[in-house]
């Protein structure tokens, strides 16, 4: 696909010409990446960009900030992915997708130093580490990749340096999910990685029988506390970007049933919405014989959330010597403790 546009620029057209240049330059690069950007897909993105030019100008203005400019230059897709179909969730309009993209990166820029943002965009940052015998379990935070249209940031659970479970999220305006909150952490991907069932089961057993999804949700609540965001939400399985009717039951289990089990209900926007921290079932309602186990699981998740909050708050203060929180499995008889650089 060749992008060939001829026009004459007058003095009054300079702003529009600059927008055209910022639009067509990266798209001409993407046109040569036929493996990932077919001519049909590219034409659709170009059409949506042109018909939403005022919104795209806001995106381009945002990406001129130093924290984003270099990344946007090295990855031409970055400025256009909100224009792809099913960005974040099925059924969102272009206006809603643009609002989510801009809101997310404005909020990050307001809360975190540029150095930290640059780091997160290019590589994952380790937030938590836990060693059990010869195995290492980690929670990392970074730019969602390669499924970057399923959420802007991802919390990943790793077993021996291999990602086995992913939670992707974006900071969106509350109105997108019919919430009165100004900011909402919207979960748009909560999935195990194919081929790692054994590692997922092993991690669950070692980490106090806390399922990986619940563990990453606890870490996300910690991130919300650090960023001053008091509301968390998740799409339903049927609204997930990769949803396929043939696997409806699997998507329902991963999203709808998971959050229903946590006691989170859907609102009028078909979205699961909950305050941070999540309200938990009173221990008095837990079956006899399960209370001690439930208390241990809750304490472990709480500790994860607290330490993620502490680490991200330190990052927001520009502490570049920060080390990840290192926990010791309580089954060894050693209490959990945080370990930070002075």
C-alpha positions in Angstrom: 0.0 0.0 0.0 1.4 3.4 -1.0 0.4 6.6 0.7 0.7 9.4 -1.9 -0.8 12.8 -1.0 -0.3 16.0 -3.0 -1.3 19.4 -1.7 0.0 22.9 -1.4 0.5 24.4 2.0 -0.3 28.0 2.7 0.6 30.0 5.9 -2.9 29.5 7.3 -2.6 25.7 6.8 0.5 25.1 8.7 -1.1 23.5 11.8 -3.1 21.2 9.5 0.0 20.5 7.5 1.8 19.5 10.7 -1.0 17.2 11.6 -0.9 15.6 8.2 2.8 15.1 8.4 2.5 13.5 11.9 -0.3 11.3 10.6 1.1 10.2 7.3 4.7 9.8 8.2 4.3 7.0 10.7 1.5 5.4 8.6 3.9 5.2 5.6 6.3 3.2 7.9 3.4 0.9 9.0 2.4 0.4 5.3 5.7 -1.4 4.8 5.1 -3.7 7.8 2.7 -6.0 5.9 3.0 -8.9 8.3 1.3 -7.0 11.1 -0.4 -4.1 9.2 -2.2 -5.3 6.1 -3.4 -2.7 3.5 -7.0 -3.3 4.6 -6.2 -2.7 8.2 -4.1 0.3 7.5 -6.8 1.8 5.3 -9.3 1.4 8.1 -7.0 3.1 10.6 -6.2 5.9 8.3 -10.0 6.5 7.7 -10.7 6.5 11.4 -7.8 8.9 12.0 -9.0 11.3 9.4 -12.6 11.2 10.5 -11.5 11.8 14.1 -8.8 14.3 13.4 -9.5 16.5 16.4 -9.2 13.5 18.7 -6.0 12.4 17.0 -4.5 15.8 17.4 -4.9 15.4 21.2 -3.1 12.1 21.0 -0.3 13.6 19.0 0.0 16.5 21.4 0.2 14.1 24.4 2.9 12.0 22.7 5.1 15.1 22.3 5.8 14.9 26.1 9.4 13.9 26.7 8.2 10.8 28.6 6.5 9.4 25.5 8.1 11.1 22.5 11.1 8.7 22.0 8.9 5.6 22.4 6.3 7.0 20.0 9.1 7.6 17.5 10.5 4.1 17.8 7.1 2.4 17.7 4.9 4.0 15.0 2.0 1.8 16.0 1.8 3.5 19.4 -0.1 6.6 18.3 -2.6 4.6 16.3 -3.5 1.5 18.2 -6.6 3.1 19.8 -7.9 3.3 16.3 -7.8 -0.5 15.8 -11.0 -2.5 16.2 -11.7 -3.9 19.7 -9.0 -1.8 21.4 -9.4 -2.5 25.2 -12.9 -3.9 24.9 -15.4 -4.9 22.2 -18.0 -2.3 21.5 -16.2 0.9 22.5 -16.6 3.8 20.1 -13.5 5.6 18.6 -14.3 8.5 20.9 -14.3 6.3 24.0 -11.1 4.5 22.9 -9.3 7.8 22.4 -10.5 9.1 25.7 -9.1 6.0 27.5 -5.8 6.2 25.7 -5.3 9.9 26.5 -6.6 9.7 30.0 -4.3 6.8 30.9 -1.1 8.5 29.7 -2.0 11.8 31.2 -2.7 10.2 34.6 0.7 8.3 34.5 2.5 11.5 33.6 0.9 13.4 36.4 1.7 10.7 39.0 5.1 9.2 38.0 8.5 10.6 37.1 9.5 10.6 33.4 12.4 8.2 34.0 10.1 5.6 35.6 7.6 6.0 32.7 10.3 5.5 30.1 11.5 2.4 31.9 8.1 0.9 32.1 7.5 1.5 28.4 10.5 -0.5 27.3 11.0 -3.2 29.9 9.2 -4.8 32.8 10.0 -3.7 36.4 10.0 -6.4 39.1 7.7 -5.5 42.0 7.7 -8.7 44.0 10.0 -11.7 44.3 9.4 -14.9 46.3 11.8 -17.9 46.4 10.7 -21.4 47.3 13.6 -23.9 47.3 15.1 -23.6 43.8 12.1 -21.8 42.2 11.6 -18.0 41.8 8.1 -16.4 41.6 7.9 -12.8 40.5 5.3 -10.1 39.8 6.4 -7.5 37.2 4.9 -4.4 35.8 5.4 -3.2 32.2 3.9 -2.1 28.9 1.5 -4.7 27.6 3.2 -6.8 24.8 2.7 -8.3 22.4 -1.1 -8.0 23.0 -0.9 -4.3 23.5 -4.5 -3.5 22.4 -5.8 -5.6 25.3 -4.6 -3.0 27.9 -1.8 -0.4 28.2 0.0 -1.9 31.2 0.3 -5.5 32.4 1.0 -7.1 35.8 2.7 -10.4 35.0 3.2 -13.5 37.3 6.4 -15.3 36.4 7.7 -18.7 37.5 11.4 -19.1 37.0 11.5 -16.0 34.7 8.7 -17.3 32.4 5.4 -15.3 32.3 2.6 -17.7 33.2 -0.3 -15.3 33.9 -1.2 -11.8 32.8 -3.5 -9.0 34.0 -3.7 -6.1 31.6 -5.3 -2.8 32.7 -5.7 0.8 31.7 -6.6 3.9 33.7 -9.8 5.1 32.2 -12.3 7.9 32.9 -15.1 6.7 35.2 -17.8 7.6 32.7 -16.5 4.9 30.3 -17.8 2.2 32.8 -20.7 4.3 34.1 -18.9 5.0 37.4 -18.9 8.4 39.2 -15.2 8.0 40.0 -12.8 10.3 38.1 -10.4 7.4 37.5 -10.9 3.7 37.2 -8.4 0.9 36.8 -10.1 -1.2 34.1 -9.0 -4.8 33.7 -9.2 -5.9 30.1 -7.1 -9.1 30.1 -6.9 -11.7 32.9 -5.5 -14.9 31.4 -3.1 -17.7 31.9 -0.5 -18.2 29.2 -1.1 -21.2 27.0 1.3 -24.1 27.7 2.0 -23.2 31.3 -0.8 -25.0 33.2 1.7 -27.0 35.3 3.5 -23.9 36.4 0.2 -22.1 37.2 -0.9 -25.0 39.3 2.5 -25.1 41.1 2.4 -21.3 41.7 -1.0 -21.5 43.2 0.0 -24.3 45.6 3.2 -22.5 46.7 1.6 -19.0 47.1 -0.8 -20.0 49.9 -3.4 -21.5 47.5 -4.0 -18.0 46.1 -5.0 -18.3 42.4 -2.7 -16.2 40.1 -5.7 -14.0 39.0 -6.5 -13.1 42.6 -2.8 -12.5 43.3 -2.5 -10.0 40.4 -5.8 -8.4 41.3 -4.3 -7.8 44.8 -1.2 -6.3 43.2 -3.4 -4.0 41.0 -5.2 -2.8 44.2 -1.8 -1.9 45.5 -1.1 0.1 42.4 -4.4 1.8 42.7 -3.6 2.9 46.3 -0.2 4.3 45.1 -1.8 6.3 42.3 -4.7 7.5 44.4 -7.3 5.6 42.4 -10.1 4.2 44.5 -12.1 2.2 41.9 -11.3 -0.9 40.0 -13.4 -2.6 37.2 -13.3 -5.4 34.8 -14.9 -6.2 31.5 -17.1 -9.3 31.1 -15.8 -12.3 29.2 -18.0 -11.5 26.2 -16.4 -8.1 25.9 -12.8 -9.3 25.9 -10.9 -8.4 22.7 -10.1 -12.0 21.9 -13.6 -13.3 22.6 -14.8 -16.2 20.5 -18.3 -17.6 20.8 -16.9 -21.2 20.5 -15.1 -20.6 23.8 -17.8 -18.7 25.5 -17.7 -20.9 28.6 -13.9 -20.4 29.0 -14.3 -16.6 28.8 -17.2 -16.6 31.2 -15.2 -18.6 33.7 -12.1 -16.4 33.4 -14.0 -13.1 33.9 -17.6 -13.3 35.0 -17.4 -16.3 37.3 -14.0 -15.1 38.7 -15.3 -11.7 39.8 -18.7 -13.1 40.9 -16.8 -15.4 43.2 -15.0 -12.4 44.6 -18.3 -10.8 45.4 -18.1 -8.2 42.6 -21.3 -7.5 40.7 -22.0 -6.0 37.3 -23.4 -2.5 36.8 -25.6 -1.1 34.0 -22.6 -1.0 31.6 -22.1 -4.8 31.9 -18.8 -4.1 33.8 -17.7 -5.5 37.2 -17.0 -2.5 39.4 -15.6 -2.5 43.0 -14.0 0.0 45.4 -10.3 -0.3 46.3 -9.7 -2.2 48.6 -12.3 -4.8 47.7 -14.8 -5.7 50.3 -14.4 -9.3 51.5 -16.9 -11.7 52.9 -17.0 -11.6 56.7 -15.0 -14.4 58.2 -18.1 -15.3 60.2 -19.7 -16.4 57.0 -16.8 -18.7 56.0 -17.4 -22.4 56.6 -16.0 -23.8 59.8 -12.6 -25.4 59.1 -11.8 -23.0 56.3 -11.3 -19.8 58.4 -7.6 -20.2 59.2 -6.8 -21.0 55.5 -9.0 -18.0 54.4 -7.3 -15.7 56.9 -3.8 -16.7 55.7 -4.8 -16.2 52.0 -6.2 -12.8 52.7 -3.1 -11.7 54.7 -0.8 -12.8 51.9 -2.8 -10.8 49.3 -2.9 -7.9 51.6 0.8 -8.0 52.1 1.3 -8.1 48.3 -0.9 -5.0 47.9 0.8 -3.1 50.7 4.3 -3.7 49.3 3.3 -2.8 45.7 1.8 0.4 47.0 5.0 1.2 49.0 7.3 0.4 46.0 5.3 2.6 43.5 5.1 5.4 46.0 8.9 5.3 46.3 9.1 5.3 42.5 6.9 8.4 42.4 9.4 10.1 44.6 12.2 9.3 42.2 13.9 6.6 44.2 15.8 4.9 41.4 17.7 2.6 43.8 14.6 0.7 44.8 14.8 -3.1 45.0 11.8 -5.4 44.5 10.0 -6.6 47.6 11.3 -10.1 48.4 9.0 -12.4 50.3 9.8 -15.7 52.0 7.1 -18.4 51.9 5.5 -18.7 55.4 5.5 -22.5 55.1 9.3 -22.3 55.9 8.5 -20.7 59.2 10.0 -17.4 58.2 7.8 -14.3 58.3 7.2 -12.1 55.2 9.3 -9.0 55.1 10.2 -6.3 52.7 13.8 -5.6 51.6 14.6 -2.2 50.1 17.7 -0.2 49.2 18.7 2.4 51.8 
